[in-house]
Amino acid sequence: MSLTIYPAIDMRGGKCVRLLQGDYDQETIYGDSPFDMAKSFAADGSEWIHMVDLDGAKDGKRVNDRFVIEAAQKLNVNIQIGGGIRSEEDILHYLENGVNRVIIGSIAVSNPEFAIDMIKKYGAKIAVGIDAKNGYVATHGWLDTSELKAVDLGKRFADAGAETFIFTDIATDGTLAGPNIAAVCEMAEVTGKNVIASGGVSSLADLQAIASQGIQGAIVGKALYENRFTLKEALKVGGSR
């Protein structure tokens, strides 16, 4: 089974950055232009780009949306965006400006009824982002941890019609220590839906391991920026869908 590769662009203060385990005090800047980074990913043949508004996730409102929309409108690539999406207005702001998929995360925990309404209304254009710390859901830029089990949340939204989940294990994110494949597989098994693995990918072998489990996709960030492998090499491992 092929694996869709999602190169990641995390945006903070208009720059491309990576955080270590979601810690805003442990930031590395990798580029001054999110659009230029997206353009290079598209030029390398990526079908999708995963963009995250870190300022938005922390502040609860759109902050870096102009870079997302610029990429969606000017590049021949699919864009999915997460971070700071708290209302239907936010969702429409992106969808009406060419973005292919909007990720709802914190709002899915704080207001699950709203999330379910959006899933039913916009279907496959909505993905549910579930970020977990020791198996429990974390929200608001990973600054808060809830008492809700990640798999229980996944099951609820799968039953409501969600087709795509982005599962991040915070303990592995930005560490290059390898993904928590067991946790990703558990989410895929419980939901029975497409799950995109996020966090910890450090090598092509990690991608091969994810693919071997039948997982739909993998988000790759720090490994690309640290030149562990190229996007073209990753896309070869993923194959075409």
N, CA, C and O of each residue as an XYZ file, in Angstrom:
964
protein
N       0.856     -1.200      0.000
C       0.000      0.000      0.000
C       0.888      1.245      0.000
O       1.892      1.300      0.709
N       0.516      2.220     -0.784
C       1.315      3.436     -0.874
C       1.012      4.372      0.297
O      -0.015      4.261      0.967
N       1.943      5.289      0.513
C       1.883      6.205      1.645
C       1.976      7.633      1.117
O       2.916      7.964      0.394
N       1.016      8.478      1.470
C       1.082      9.874      1.061
C       2.004     10.635      1.992
O       1.847     10.586      3.212
N       2.971     11.343      1.412
C       3.922     12.124      2.192
C       3.427     13.568      2.278
O       3.067     14.175      1.270
N       3.416     14.099      3.484
C       2.987     15.475      3.729
C       4.156     16.272      4.309
O       4.344     16.273      5.525
N       4.940     16.945      3.476
C       5.984     17.805      4.035
C       5.342     18.939      4.821
O       4.330     19.507      4.410
N       5.952     19.258      5.964
C       5.324     20.194      6.891
C       5.974     21.562      6.874
O       7.194     21.694      6.779
N       5.126     22.577      6.969
C       5.588     23.948      7.148
C       4.893     24.508      8.381
O       3.704     24.827      8.344
N       5.637     24.623      9.462
C       5.110     25.213     10.689
C       5.486     26.684     10.704
O       6.654     27.039     10.549
N       4.485     27.538     10.892
C       4.701     28.982     10.767
C       4.552     29.681     12.112
O       3.592     29.468     12.852
N       5.538     30.521     12.396
C       5.473     31.365     13.592
C       6.150     32.696     13.273
O       7.304     32.733     12.845
N       5.424     33.772     13.486
C       5.978     35.082     13.181
C       6.325     35.256     11.717
O       7.243     36.000     11.373
N       5.572     34.555     10.834
C       5.815     34.667      9.404
C       7.006     33.885      8.898
O       7.373     34.010      7.729
N       7.618     33.081      9.750
C       8.788     32.287      9.360
C       8.478     30.798      9.459
O       7.496     30.395     10.081
N       9.333     29.986      8.833
C       9.213     28.532      8.909
C      10.043     28.057     10.104
O      11.252     28.284     10.163
N       9.387     27.406     11.040
C      10.083     26.996     12.259
C       9.741     25.546     12.591
O       8.833     24.955     12.006
N      10.486     24.990     13.539
C      10.116     23.721     14.161
C      10.275     23.887     15.661
O      11.221     24.512     16.140
N       9.328     23.314     16.391
C       9.412     23.301     17.846
C       9.796     21.906     18.318
O       9.506     20.918     17.643
N      10.436     21.824     19.453
C      10.755     20.527     20.052
C       9.638     20.147     21.000
O       9.411     20.825     22.002
N       8.934     19.057     20.688
C       7.826     18.551     21.494
C       6.786     19.637     21.792
O       6.195     19.674     22.871
N       6.578     20.526     20.801
C       5.562     21.554     20.948
C       5.928     22.697     21.885
O       5.078     23.519     22.226
N       7.195     22.750     22.302
C       7.631     23.780     23.242
C       7.971     25.065     22.488
O       8.911     25.103     21.694
N       7.194     26.115     22.749
C       7.403     27.386     22.049
C       8.737     28.044     22.426
O       9.200     28.949     21.733
N       9.341     27.598     23.503
C      10.646     28.138     23.905
C      11.810     27.369     23.277
O      12.971     27.746     23.436
N      11.490     26.297     22.570
C      12.533     25.509     21.903
C      12.252     25.502     20.396
O      11.772     24.520     19.828
N      12.568     26.623     19.790
C      12.238     26.873     18.398
C      13.494     26.978     17.551
O      14.488     27.579     17.958
N      13.432     26.379     16.360
C      14.497     26.537     15.375
C      13.883     27.123     14.111
O      12.879     26.616     13.610
N      14.485     28.186     13.599
C      13.996     28.811     12.369
C      14.699     28.192     11.171
O      15.927     28.113     11.135
N      13.911     27.749     10.185
C      14.468     27.087      9.002
C      14.270     27.873      7.717
O      14.819     27.508      6.677
N      13.498     28.940      7.773
C      13.296     29.714      6.552
C      12.503     30.974      6.828
O      11.705     31.021      7.764
N      12.720     31.994      6.015
C      12.037     33.270      6.198
C      10.740     33.382      5.408
O       9.984     34.335      5.596
N      10.470     32.411      4.519
C       9.292     32.522      3.661
C       8.537     31.197      3.571
O       9.005     30.270      2.909
N       7.384     31.092      4.220
C       6.573     29.882      4.073
C       6.211     29.594      2.622
O       6.182     28.436      2.205
N       5.934     30.647      1.849
C       5.570     30.434      0.451
C       6.733     29.833     -0.335
O       6.532     28.899     -1.112
N       7.932     30.346     -0.147
C       9.092     29.803     -0.860
C       9.326     28.346     -0.494
O       9.700     27.536     -1.342
N       9.102     28.016      0.783
C       9.265     26.624      1.212
C       8.214     25.749      0.531
O       8.526     24.662      0.046
N       6.978     26.221      0.497
C       5.907     25.468     -0.166
C       6.207     25.301     -1.652
O       5.972     24.239     -2.230
N       6.721     26.346     -2.252
C       7.051     26.298     -3.682
C       8.109     25.233     -3.957
O       8.025     24.519     -4.956
N       9.098     25.124     -3.081
C      10.145     24.119     -3.276
C       9.592     22.703     -3.095
O       9.991     21.782     -3.808
N       8.677     22.534     -2.146
C       8.063     21.216     -1.944
C       7.228     20.825     -3.162
O       7.259     19.676     -3.603
N       6.489     21.781     -3.694
C       5.676     21.513     -4.882
C       6.563     21.173     -6.074
O       6.246     20.280     -6.859
N       7.670     21.888     -6.203
C       8.596     21.652     -7.318
C       9.223     20.256     -7.241
O       9.571     19.664     -8.263
N       9.362     19.743     -6.016
C       9.929     18.398     -5.844
C       8.912     17.296     -6.115
O       9.253     16.113     -6.096
N       7.663     17.683     -6.366
C       6.664     16.701     -6.760
C       5.666     16.303     -5.697
O       4.893     15.366     -5.898
N       5.666     16.994     -4.571
C       4.723     16.643     -3.513
C       3.287     16.939     -3.943
O       3.016     17.977     -4.546
N       2.377     16.027     -3.634
C       0.961     16.236     -3.946
C       0.268     17.043     -2.853
O      -0.739     17.707     -3.101
N       0.812     16.979     -1.649
C       0.212     17.650     -0.499
C       1.283     18.414      0.267
O       2.458     18.048      0.248
N       0.863     19.484      0.944
C       1.698     20.179      1.909
C       0.865     20.401      3.168
O      -0.291     20.822      3.107
N       1.479     20.109      4.300
C       0.839     20.262      5.604
C       1.347     21.553      6.228
O       2.541     21.683      6.496
N       0.443     22.517      6.465
C       0.837     23.798      7.037
C       0.181     23.986      8.399
O      -0.980     23.631      8.600
N       0.943     24.549      9.324
C       0.447     24.758     10.684
C       0.715     26.194     11.109
O       1.843     26.682     11.028
N      -0.334     26.857     11.560
C      -0.229     28.210     12.084
C       0.005     28.099     13.594
O      -0.946     28.033     14.373
N       1.277     28.080     13.999
C       1.596     27.908     15.412
C       1.113     29.091     16.251
O       0.633     28.909     17.370
N       1.241     30.292     15.712
C       0.710     31.459     16.421
C      -0.793     31.327     16.599
O      -1.339     31.649     17.653
N      -1.449     30.849     15.554
C      -2.892     30.673     15.610
C      -3.311     29.637     16.638
O      -4.294     29.815     17.357
N      -2.543     28.541     16.696
C      -2.860     27.483     17.661
C      -2.770     28.006     19.088
O      -3.579     27.652     19.945
N      -1.784     28.847     19.326
C      -1.565     29.383     20.671
C      -2.563     30.479     21.020
O      -3.059     30.547     22.145
N      -2.857     31.346     20.032
C      -3.703     32.513     20.291
C      -5.185     32.265     20.050
O      -6.027     33.062     20.462
N      -5.506     31.148     19.376
C      -6.912     30.838     19.118
C      -7.546     31.652     18.017
O      -8.762     31.839     17.997
N      -6.724     32.140     17.095
C      -7.240     32.896     15.950
C      -6.241     32.794     14.801
O      -5.069     32.484     15.014
N      -6.713     33.057     13.580
C      -5.817     32.991     12.425
C      -4.758     34.090     12.509
O      -5.071     35.248     12.786
N      -3.505     33.713     12.267
C      -2.418     34.693     12.305
C      -1.604     34.661     11.011
O      -1.333     35.706     10.419
N      -1.216     33.461     10.572
C      -0.359     33.319      9.396
C      -1.125     32.846      8.168
O      -0.546     32.239      7.267
N      -2.420     33.119      8.129
C      -3.266     32.583      7.068
C      -2.898     33.092      5.677
O      -3.124     32.394      4.688
N      -2.337     34.293      5.585
C      -2.028     34.834      4.246
C      -1.012     33.972      3.503
O      -1.054     33.876      2.276
N      -0.103     33.347      4.243
C       0.900     32.498      3.592
C       0.267     31.204      3.078
O       0.653     30.682      2.032
N      -0.697     30.706      3.819
C      -1.405     29.489      3.427
C      -2.194     29.727      2.149
O      -2.139     28.933      1.210
N      -2.921     30.824      2.131
C      -3.759     31.147      0.974
C      -2.904     31.448     -0.250
O      -3.271     31.082     -1.367
N      -1.778     32.103     -0.052
C      -0.876     32.370     -1.174
C      -0.411     31.064     -1.818
O      -0.393     30.933     -3.042
N      -0.036     30.104     -0.977
C       0.410     28.803     -1.498
C      -0.729     28.076     -2.202
O      -0.530     27.480     -3.261
N      -1.925     28.126     -1.612
C      -3.077     27.427     -2.188
C      -3.459     27.998     -3.550
O      -3.865     27.263     -4.450
N      -3.326     29.303     -3.691
C      -3.781     29.952     -4.920
C      -2.730     29.980     -6.023
O      -3.075     30.045     -7.202
N      -1.464     29.933     -5.658
C      -0.409     30.100     -6.654
C       0.310     28.814     -7.036
O       0.997     28.768     -8.056
N       0.157     27.759     -6.218
C       0.901     26.529     -6.465
C      -0.036     25.391     -6.851
O      -1.177     25.330     -6.392
N       0.451     24.503     -7.690
C      -0.324     23.338     -8.109
C      -0.083     22.188     -7.132
O       0.568     21.195     -7.457
N      -0.628     22.352     -5.927
C      -0.432     21.366     -4.867
C      -1.608     21.463     -3.906
O      -2.206     22.528     -3.757
N      -1.937     20.361     -3.259
C      -3.005     20.355     -2.262
C      -2.456     20.862     -0.930
O      -1.353     20.498     -0.525
N      -3.236     21.705     -0.256
C      -2.822     22.273      1.017
C      -3.793     21.863      2.109
O      -5.008     21.963      1.943
N      -3.244     21.397      3.238
C      -4.076     21.235      4.424
C      -3.499     22.132      5.518
O      -2.281     22.258      5.654
N      -4.389     22.754      6.297
C      -3.965     23.728      7.296
C      -4.574     23.428      8.657
O      -5.743     23.058      8.764
N      -3.772     23.591      9.682
C      -4.250     23.483     11.055
C      -3.674     24.622     11.883
O      -2.678     25.240     11.508
N      -4.313     24.888     13.011
C      -3.835     25.920     13.917
C      -4.715     27.155     13.911
O      -4.808     27.847     12.897
N      -5.363     27.438     15.036
C      -6.164     28.652     15.165
C      -7.524     28.602     14.510
O      -8.153     29.641     14.309
N      -7.991     27.412     14.174
C      -9.293     27.285     13.504
C     -10.348     26.985     14.573
O     -10.405     25.886     15.123
N     -11.173     27.988     14.848
C     -12.114     27.883     15.961
C     -13.570     28.100     15.556
O     -14.465     27.956     16.388
N     -13.820     28.442     14.301
C     -15.185     28.776     13.891
C     -15.432     28.346     12.455
O     -14.499     28.040     11.712
N     -16.711     28.330     12.076
C     -17.049     28.028     10.683
C     -16.504     29.116      9.766
O     -16.141     28.846      8.622
N     -16.448     30.336     10.266
C     -15.864     31.427      9.478
C     -14.402     31.122      9.135
O     -13.951     31.372      8.017
N     -13.675     30.582     10.108
C     -12.275     30.214      9.854
C     -12.191     29.142      8.765
O     -11.371     29.228      7.851
N     -13.042     28.147      8.881
C     -13.047     27.052      7.908
C     -13.336     27.586      6.505
O     -12.627     27.262      5.552
N     -14.370     28.396      6.389
C     -14.738     28.948      5.080
C     -13.667     29.883      4.531
O     -13.439     29.934      3.323
N     -13.018     30.615      5.414
C     -11.943     31.526      4.993
C     -10.896     30.759      4.187
O     -10.394     31.249      3.176
N     -10.579     29.562      4.645
C      -9.583     28.754      3.940
C     -10.174     28.047      2.725
O      -9.598     28.100      1.638
N     -11.311     27.390      2.898
C     -11.887     26.610      1.801
C     -12.258     27.489      0.610
O     -12.094     27.080     -0.539
N     -12.751     28.681      0.877
C     -13.151     29.576     -0.206
C     -11.952     30.221     -0.900
O     -12.099     30.855     -1.945
N     -10.778     30.058     -0.318
C      -9.563     30.619     -0.906
C      -8.604     29.550     -1.408
O      -7.404     29.794     -1.535
N      -9.141     28.359     -1.697
C      -8.361     27.353     -2.399
C      -7.703     26.282     -1.571
O      -7.078     25.376     -2.122
N      -7.827     26.362     -0.240
C      -7.248     25.325      0.611
C      -8.104     24.063      0.495
O      -9.332     24.138      0.445
N      -7.444     22.908      0.453
C      -8.165     21.655      0.194
C      -8.734     20.991      1.439
O      -9.782     20.345      1.390
N      -8.031     21.157      2.557
C      -8.470     20.452      3.773
C      -8.129     21.300      4.991
O      -7.027     21.838      5.107
N      -9.094     21.406      5.891
C      -8.915     22.186      7.114
C      -8.916     21.236      8.309
O      -9.773     20.360      8.425
N      -7.949     21.427      9.185
C      -7.802     20.552     10.342
C      -8.380     21.229     11.576
O      -7.985     22.339     11.930
N      -9.310     20.556     12.220
C      -9.832     21.073     13.485
C      -9.248     20.236     14.619
O      -9.269     19.005     14.581
N      -8.729     20.933     15.628
C      -8.054     20.241     16.720
C      -8.619     20.613     18.072
O      -9.470     19.902     18.608
N      -8.153     21.726     18.632
C      -8.585     22.124     19.981
C     -10.094     22.278     20.086
O     -10.689     21.886     21.090
N     -10.719     22.846     19.057
C     -12.164     23.068     19.091
C     -12.923     21.743     19.099
O     -14.047     21.669     19.595
N     -12.302     20.697     18.547
C     -12.954     19.389     18.549
C     -13.066     18.831     19.968
O     -13.963     18.043     20.269
N     -12.153     19.246     20.820
C     -12.191     18.810     22.218
C     -13.121     19.694     23.037
O     -13.939     19.196     23.811
N     -12.994     21.011     22.864
C     -13.774     21.940     23.685
C     -15.228     22.040     23.239
O     -16.109     22.349     24.041
N     -15.477     21.777     21.945
C     -16.844     21.881     21.427
C     -17.085     20.785     20.386
O     -17.176     21.068     19.192
N     -17.189     19.537     20.841
C     -17.334     18.420     19.900
C     -18.590     18.501     19.047
O     -18.603     18.011     17.918
N     -19.648     19.115     19.575
C     -20.879     19.235     18.783
C     -20.627     20.100     17.551
O     -21.088     19.777     16.456
N     -19.905     21.184     17.729
C     -19.541     22.037     16.596
C     -18.711     21.260     15.583
O     -18.945     21.340     14.378
N     -17.741     20.509     16.090
C     -16.872     19.738     15.199
C     -17.681     18.740     14.378
O     -17.451     18.579     13.179
N     -18.618     18.081     15.021
C     -19.452     17.104     14.317
C     -20.303     17.794     13.249
O     -20.470     17.268     12.149
N     -20.834     18.964     13.572
C     -21.604     19.725     12.580
C     -20.743     20.050     11.355
O     -21.201     19.940     10.218
N     -19.493     20.452     11.602
C     -18.597     20.816     10.503
C     -18.230     19.588      9.665
O     -18.125     19.675      8.441
N     -18.038     18.465     10.320
C     -17.730     17.226      9.605
C     -18.898     16.842      8.692
O     -18.697     16.450      7.543
N     -20.104     16.959      9.212
C     -21.282     16.603      8.426
C     -21.509     17.594      7.275
O     -21.996     17.213      6.211
N     -21.163     18.840      7.490
C     -21.407     19.881      6.497
C     -20.362     19.885      5.388
O     -20.696     20.072      4.218
N     -19.095     19.680      5.754
C     -18.011     19.838      4.779
C     -17.291     18.531      4.427
O     -16.376     18.519      3.603
N     -17.711     17.446      5.055
C     -17.220     16.131      4.662
C     -15.714     15.983      4.671
O     -15.044     16.296      5.655
N     -15.193     15.493      3.542
C     -13.770     15.159      3.439
C     -12.858     16.375      3.495
O     -11.640     16.230      3.596
N     -13.432     17.573      3.429
C     -12.611     18.788      3.511
C     -12.210     19.112      4.951
O     -11.436     20.036      5.202
N     -12.747     18.339      5.882
C     -12.399     18.512      7.292
C     -11.587     17.307      7.755
O     -11.982     16.162      7.536
N     -10.461     17.570      8.389
C      -9.695     16.512      9.054
C      -9.697     16.814     10.546
O      -9.720     17.974     10.956
N      -9.674     15.777     11.339
C      -9.616     15.951     12.791
C      -8.177     15.726     13.241
O      -7.604     14.656     13.035
N      -7.613     16.746     13.855
C      -6.261     16.630     14.380
C      -6.308     16.216     15.835
O      -6.882     16.917     16.668
N      -5.712     15.088     16.141
C      -5.672     14.606     17.521
C      -4.212     14.544     17.967
O      -3.415     13.760     17.451
N      -3.892     15.385     18.931
C      -2.539     15.451     19.466
C      -2.549     14.824     20.850
O      -3.338     15.216     21.710
N      -1.677     13.854     21.065
C      -1.730     13.095     22.304
C      -0.439     13.177     23.108
O       0.663     13.163     22.561
N      -0.609     13.261     24.398
C       0.494     13.233     25.348
C       0.217     12.080     26.296
O      -0.724     12.132     27.088
N       1.033     11.042     26.216
C       0.832      9.833     27.034
C      -0.567      9.250     26.840
O      -1.180      8.737     27.776
N      -1.055      9.341     25.608
C      -2.338      8.739     25.280
C      -3.539      9.639     25.487
O      -4.657      9.275     25.124
N      -3.318     10.831     26.076
C      -4.410     11.757     26.345
C      -4.320     12.976     25.432
O      -3.231     13.402     25.048
N      -5.477     13.525     25.093
C      -5.543     14.621     24.134
C      -4.966     15.903     24.715
O      -5.279     16.288     25.842
N      -4.104     16.570     23.913
C      -3.556     17.879     24.275
C      -4.132     18.927     23.329
O      -4.383     18.647     22.157
N      -4.337     20.133     23.847
C      -4.983     21.176     23.055
C      -4.243     22.508     23.178
O      -3.293     22.650     23.948
N      -4.721     23.486     22.382
C      -4.234     24.868     22.440
C      -2.723     24.960     22.305
O      -2.019     25.449     23.189
N      -2.246     24.465     21.149
C      -0.815     24.517     20.908
C      -0.045     23.596     21.827
O       1.137     23.810     22.093
N      -0.730     22.562     22.313
C      -0.140     21.541     23.191
C       0.182     22.073     24.582
O       0.928     21.450     25.337
N      -0.386     23.230     24.913
C      -0.107     23.812     26.216
C      -0.984     23.193     27.303
O      -0.652     23.269     28.486
N      -2.100     22.581     26.908
C      -3.022     21.983     27.881
C      -3.240     20.509     27.551
O      -3.315     20.128     26.383
N      -3.341     19.695     28.586
C      -3.642     18.269     28.410
C      -4.990     17.977     29.060
O      -5.244     18.366     30.200
N      -5.853     17.281     28.309
C      -7.190     16.984     28.815
C      -7.199     15.614     29.512
O      -6.176     14.936     29.602
N      -8.372     15.238     29.995
C      -8.541     13.915     30.609
C      -9.207     12.950     29.639
O      -9.732     11.910     30.037
N      -9.175     13.315     28.351
C      -9.840     12.533     27.313
C      -8.819     11.670     26.567
O      -7.794     12.168     26.101
N      -9.108     10.393     26.464
C      -8.202      9.503     25.736
C      -8.284      9.776     24.235
O      -9.367      9.980     23.686
N      -7.141      9.777     23.594
C      -7.080     10.096     22.173
C      -7.931      9.131     21.343
O      -8.643      9.560     20.436
N      -7.863      7.854     21.644
C      -8.614      6.876     20.847
C     -10.115      7.025     21.037
O     -10.886      6.757     20.115
N     -10.541      7.450     22.228
C     -11.977      7.656     22.467
C     -12.489      8.828     21.634
O     -13.587      8.778     21.080
N     -11.674      9.886     21.553
C     -12.055     11.029     20.735
C     -12.113     10.626     19.263
O     -13.040     11.003     18.546
N     -11.129      9.868     18.824
C     -11.106      9.402     17.442
C     -12.336      8.587     17.092
O     -12.931      8.769     16.030
N     -12.705      7.708     17.971
C     -13.875      6.855     17.740
C     -15.145      7.696     17.619
O     -15.994      7.435     16.767
N     -15.264      8.686     18.463
C     -16.466      9.530     18.439
C     -16.606     10.241     17.094
O     -17.692     10.281     16.516
N     -15.512     10.796     16.605
C     -15.595     11.542     15.352
C     -15.676     10.621     14.140
O     -16.275     10.983     13.128
N     -15.088      9.452     14.230
C     -15.229      8.479     13.142
C     -16.689      8.069     13.004
O     -17.213      7.959     11.895
N     -17.335      7.846     14.134
C     -18.753      7.484     14.122
C     -19.607      8.612     13.551
O     -20.681      8.372     13.001
N     -19.115      9.854     13.689
C     -19.860     11.020     13.187
C     -19.612     11.276     11.709
O     -20.260     12.130     11.105
N     -18.653     10.521     11.115
C     -18.432     10.657      9.682
C     -17.083     11.201      9.260
O     -16.828     11.347      8.065
N     -16.200     11.508     10.222
C     -14.868     11.996      9.853
C     -14.118     10.921      9.083
O     -14.145      9.749      9.460
N     -13.445     11.317      8.001
C     -12.734     10.357      7.159
C     -11.217     10.397      7.348
O     -10.529      9.418      7.061
N     -10.695     11.535      7.833
C      -9.246     11.688      7.948
C      -8.866     12.203      9.325
O      -9.441     13.168      9.831
N      -7.889     11.541      9.916
C      -7.371     11.946     11.221
C      -5.868     12.186     11.106
O      -5.156     11.436     10.437
N      -5.404     13.230     11.761
C      -3.970     13.483     11.850
C      -3.588     13.261     13.300
O      -4.002     14.003     14.190
N      -2.797     12.234     13.520
C      -2.467     11.840     14.887
C      -1.015     12.178     15.189
O      -0.094     11.704     14.524
N      -0.835     13.011     16.208
C       0.504     13.428     16.613
C       0.794     12.936     18.020
O       0.028     13.188     18.950
N       1.895     12.241     18.162
C       2.380     11.872     19.489
C       3.392     12.935     19.906
O       4.504     12.984     19.381
N       2.997     13.790     20.858
C       3.820     14.943     21.219
C       5.202     14.530     21.719
O       6.179     15.249     21.515
N       5.282     13.386     22.366
C       6.573     12.955     22.913
C       7.620     12.754     21.826
O       8.818     12.868     22.086
N       7.172     12.456     20.608
C       8.125     12.204     19.525
C       8.296     13.402     18.606
O       9.239     13.435     17.815
N       7.403     14.395     18.691
C       7.414     15.473     17.705
C       8.677     16.330     17.796
O       9.029     16.840     18.859
N       9.341     16.473     16.664
C      10.542     17.295     16.604
C      11.772     16.663     17.215
O      12.804     17.321     17.344
N      11.683     15.380     17.598
C      12.804     14.732     18.286
C      13.682     13.911     17.354
O      14.820     13.594     17.698
N      13.164     13.560     16.173
C      13.863     12.655     15.248
C      14.175     11.310     15.913
O      15.164     10.652     15.590
N      13.308     10.921     16.848
C      13.546      9.689     17.602
C      12.744      8.508     17.069
O      12.772      7.426     17.655
N      12.029      8.708     15.963
C      11.190      7.651     15.423
C       9.749      7.841     15.848
O       9.491      8.284     16.967
N       8.803      7.516     14.977
C       7.385      7.709     15.281
C       6.853      6.637     16.231
O       7.412      5.545     16.332
N       5.764      6.969     16.922
C       5.090      6.007     17.785
C       4.099      5.229     16.915
O       2.901      5.515     16.902
N       4.623      4.249     16.197
C       3.813      3.527     15.221
C       2.683      2.750     15.887
O       1.590      2.639     15.333
N       2.945      2.218     17.065
C       1.909      1.454     17.767
C       0.695      2.327     18.063
O      -0.444      1.885     17.910
N       0.940      3.569     18.489
C      -0.169      4.475     18.804
C      -0.926      4.879     17.543
O      -2.151      5.000     17.561
N      -0.193      5.085     16.448
C      -0.836      5.429     15.177
C      -1.717      4.272     14.710
O      -2.851      4.475     14.278
N      -1.189      3.082     14.800
C      -1.946      1.892     14.381
C      -3.186      1.687     15.238
O      -4.232      1.276     14.734
N      -3.072      1.972     16.536
C      -4.232      1.845     17.415
C      -5.328      2.823     16.997
O      -6.509      2.476     16.980
N      -4.920      4.062     16.658
C      -5.904      5.051     16.211
C      -6.572      4.599     14.915
O      -7.786      4.734     14.758
N      -5.780      4.063     13.991
C      -6.330      3.588     12.723
C      -7.291      2.423     12.947
O      -8.328      2.330     12.291
N      -6.942      1.541     13.875
C      -7.780      0.370     14.146
C      -9.095      0.780     14.804
O     -10.162      0.279     14.447
N      -9.009      1.693     15.766
C     -10.203      2.114     16.499
C     -11.161      2.891     15.598
O     -12.375      2.698     15.664
N     -10.610      3.775     14.753
C     -11.474      4.617     13.908
C     -11.895      3.922     12.623
O     -12.990      4.163     12.116
N     -11.028      3.058     12.093
C     -11.301      2.431     10.806
C     -11.218      3.411      9.650
O     -11.763      3.151      8.577
N     -10.539      4.540      9.856
C     -10.470      5.600      8.844
C      -9.015      5.870      8.441
O      -8.086      5.219      8.919
N      -8.851      6.849      7.550
C      -7.507      7.253      7.147
C      -6.822      7.996      8.292
O      -7.368      8.952      8.844
N      -5.638      7.548      8.634
C      -4.871      8.214      9.683
C      -3.527      8.651      9.111
O      -2.828      7.871      8.465
N      -3.184      9.901      9.358
C      -1.903     10.449      8.941
C      -1.025     10.548     10.178
O      -1.385     11.204     11.155
N       0.125      9.893     10.129
C       1.042      9.871     11.271
C       1.863     11.153     11.300
O       2.342     11.622     10.268
N       2.019     11.711     12.495
C       2.789     12.942     12.649
C       3.666     12.850     13.879
O       3.207     12.476     14.959
N       4.939     13.196     13.707
C       5.842     13.239     14.851
C       6.896     12.153     14.829
O       6.580     10.965     14.774
N       8.158     12.570     14.873
C       9.255     11.639     15.102
C       9.916     11.021     13.898
O      10.945     10.362     14.046
N       9.363     11.206     12.693
C       9.965     10.581     11.516
C      11.391     11.114     11.325
O      11.606     12.321     11.214
N      12.350     10.197     11.291
C      13.758     10.601     11.210
C      14.500      9.979     10.045
O      15.615     10.391      9.727
N      13.890      8.985      9.403
C      14.604      8.255      8.355
C      13.619      7.691      7.343
O      12.413      7.634      7.584
N      14.160      7.278      6.214
C      13.331      6.606      5.213
C      12.806      5.290      5.763
O      11.723      4.841      5.388
N      13.572      4.674      6.648
C      13.131      3.416      7.269
C      11.871      3.643      8.109
O      10.989      2.786      8.159
N      11.796      4.794      8.763
C      10.581      5.114      9.522
C       9.375      5.181      8.594
O       8.301      4.678      8.924
N       9.555      5.801      7.443
C       8.459      5.894      6.477
C       8.071      4.519      5.955
O       6.888      4.223      5.786
N       9.064      3.688      5.703
C       8.783      2.325      5.245
C       8.011      1.548      6.306
O       7.112      0.769      5.990
N       8.377      1.771      7.580
C       7.687      1.078      8.670
C       6.233      1.524      8.773
O       5.339      0.709      8.998
N       6.005      2.817      8.606
C       4.631      3.335      8.637
C       3.831      2.766      7.472
O       2.696      2.324      7.647
N       4.426      2.779      6.287
C       3.748      2.266      5.097
C       3.393      0.794      5.244
O       2.340      0.347      4.790
N       4.286      0.050      5.885
C       4.075     -1.407      6.014
C       2.865     -1.735      6.880
O       2.338     -2.845      6.820
N       2.425     -0.767      7.686
C       1.266     -0.984      8.555
C      -0.046     -0.557      7.905
O      -1.111     -0.655      8.514
N       0.041     -0.076      6.645
C      -1.173      0.323      5.947
C      -1.702      1.684      6.344
O      -2.852      2.016      6.056
N      -0.858      2.487      7.013
C      -1.253      3.837      7.392
C      -1.332      4.702      6.133
O      -0.534      4.528      5.212
N      -2.290      5.634      6.089
C      -2.563      6.399      4.870
C      -1.474      7.402      4.536
O      -1.097      7.547      3.373
N      -0.960      8.100      5.554
C      -0.006      9.161      5.258
C       0.948      9.418      6.404
O       0.764      8.922      7.515
N       1.975     10.206      6.112
C       2.956     10.578      7.136
C       3.383     12.021      6.913
O       3.693     12.427      5.793
N       3.392     12.786      7.994
C       3.879     14.162      7.950
C       5.365     14.154      8.271
O       5.810     13.532      9.236
N       6.116     14.855      7.444
C       7.569     14.897      7.619
C       8.004     16.346      7.754
O       7.707     17.172      6.892
N       8.699     16.649      8.822
C       9.121     18.022      9.052
C      10.606     18.149      9.296
O      11.381     18.395      8.372
N      10.999     17.979     10.545
C      12.377     18.254     10.933
C      13.391     17.436     10.150
O      14.479     17.923      9.842
N      13.040     16.192      9.826
C      13.982     15.335      9.090
C      14.345     15.940      7.741
O      15.480     15.816      7.282
N      13.377     16.595      7.107
C      13.664     17.272      5.835
C      14.562     18.481      6.057
O      15.525     18.699      5.322
N      14.234     19.262      7.078
C      14.987     20.492      7.332
C      16.410     20.206      7.817
O      17.320     21.011      7.620
N      16.582     19.054      8.451
C      17.914     18.673      8.935
C      18.657     17.802      7.922
O      19.731     17.275      8.214
N      18.073     17.658      6.726
C      18.705     16.927      5.620
C      18.983     15.458      5.945
O      19.993     14.895      5.521
N      18.073     14.851      6.702
C      18.205     13.405      6.946
C      17.925     12.630      5.655
O      18.498     11.568      5.414
N      17.039     13.180      4.838
C      16.744     12.644      3.516
C      16.053     13.748      2.747
O      15.634     14.748      3.330
N      15.930     13.575      1.448
C      15.270     14.595      0.632
C      13.793     14.269      0.476
O      13.367     13.134      0.692
N      13.025     15.272      0.101
C      11.605     15.042     -0.147
C      11.420     14.072     -1.308
O      10.538     13.215     -1.267
N      12.234     14.201     -2.327
C      12.133     13.279     -3.473
C      12.352     11.846     -3.037
O      11.663     10.942     -3.508
N      13.314     11.624     -2.131
C      13.540     10.259     -1.618
C      12.338      9.771     -0.841
O      11.943      8.611     -0.959
N      11.749     10.664     -0.037
C      10.567     10.290      0.743
C       9.396      9.940     -0.160
O       8.672      8.977      0.093
N       9.215     10.727     -1.215
C       8.109     10.475     -2.143
C       8.283      9.142     -2.854
O       7.299      8.473     -3.170
N       9.528      8.750     -3.108
C       9.775      7.438     -3.729
C       9.356      6.310     -2.788
O       8.801      5.302     -3.225
N       9.624      6.484     -1.502
C       9.207      5.478     -0.518
C       7.682      5.419     -0.478
O       7.093      4.339     -0.424
N       7.046      6.603     -0.504
C       5.598      6.639     -0.418
C       4.914      6.039     -1.624
O       3.879      5.383     -1.499
N       5.493      6.262     -2.800
C       4.841      5.807     -4.028
C       3.666      6.702     -4.345
O       3.327      7.584     -3.556
N       3.051      6.493     -5.465
C       1.919      7.331     -5.874
C       0.619      6.687     -5.447
O       0.457      5.468     -5.499
N      -0.313      7.543     -5.018
C      -1.636      7.041     -4.603
C      -2.603      7.116     -5.761
O      -3.767      6.741     -5.618
